[in-house]
């Protein structure tokens, strides 16, 4: 395993890290290691709005939309 030495870390940053580690019930070193691991983890693909809507519709049994029949054909283009 590699080791990293961080020089000139402000005292208040170290104190905030210590408090954060204590709140999570783990040693400072473990907390810093977890922060670094999460900081460089591959980005997770966030679900798009469309994906979320499809999932929501599927959760309630899906959605059936009735499309009206087309009654008009495409009008010809005129250049007058």
C-alpha positions in Angstrom: 0.0 0.0 0.0 1.2 3.5 -0.8 1.6 6.3 1.7 1.0 10.0 1.2 2.4 12.8 3.4 0.5 16.1 3.2 2.6 19.0 4.2 1.3 22.4 5.4 -2.2 21.2 6.0 -4.0 24.0 7.9 -4.7 23.2 11.5 -8.4 23.9 11.1 -8.7 21.4 8.2 -7.1 18.7 10.3 -9.5 19.5 13.2 -12.5 19.4 10.9 -11.3 16.0 9.6 -10.8 14.8 13.2 -14.4 15.8 14.1 -15.8 14.3 11.0 -14.0 11.0 11.7 -15.3 11.0 15.3 -18.9 11.6 14.1 -18.5 8.5 12.0 -16.9 6.5 14.8 -13.6 5.8 13.0 -10.0 6.9 13.2 -8.8 10.0 11.4 -6.6 8.0 9.0 -9.6 5.8 8.0 -11.7 8.8 7.4 -9.1 10.5 5.2 -8.5 7.3 3.3 -12.3 7.0 2.6 -12.5 10.6 1.5 -9.6 10.1 -1.0 -11.1 6.8 -2.3 -14.5 8.5 -2.9 -12.8 11.6 -4.5 -11.2 9.5 -7.3 -13.9 6.9 -7.8 -15.3 6.7 -11.3 -18.2 8.9 -11.8 -21.6 7.2 -11.5 -23.9 7.8 -14.4 -26.8 9.8 -13.1 -30.3 8.7 -14.3 -31.8 11.1 -16.9 -35.2 12.6 -16.4 -36.6 10.4 -19.1 -35.2 7.3 -17.4 -36.7 8.4 -14.1 -40.1 9.0 -15.7 -40.1 5.6 -17.5 -39.2 3.9 -14.2 -41.9 5.8 -12.3 -44.5 4.8 -15.0 -43.3 1.1 -14.9 -43.7 1.1 -11.1 -47.4 1.8 -11.4 -48.1 -0.6 -14.3 -47.0 1.4 -17.2 -48.8 4.0 -19.3 -50.7 3.3 -22.5 -51.3 6.3 -24.7 -53.8 6.2 -27.5 -52.5 8.0 -30.5 -55.2 9.4 -32.8 -55.3 8.2 -36.4 -53.8 10.6 -38.9 -56.5 12.2 -41.0 -54.5 14.6 -43.0 -51.8 13.7 -45.5 -48.8 15.9 -45.9 -49.5 19.1 -47.8 -47.4 19.7 -50.8 -44.8 22.5 -50.6 -45.5 25.5 -52.8 -42.8 28.1 -53.6 -45.1 31.0 -54.6 
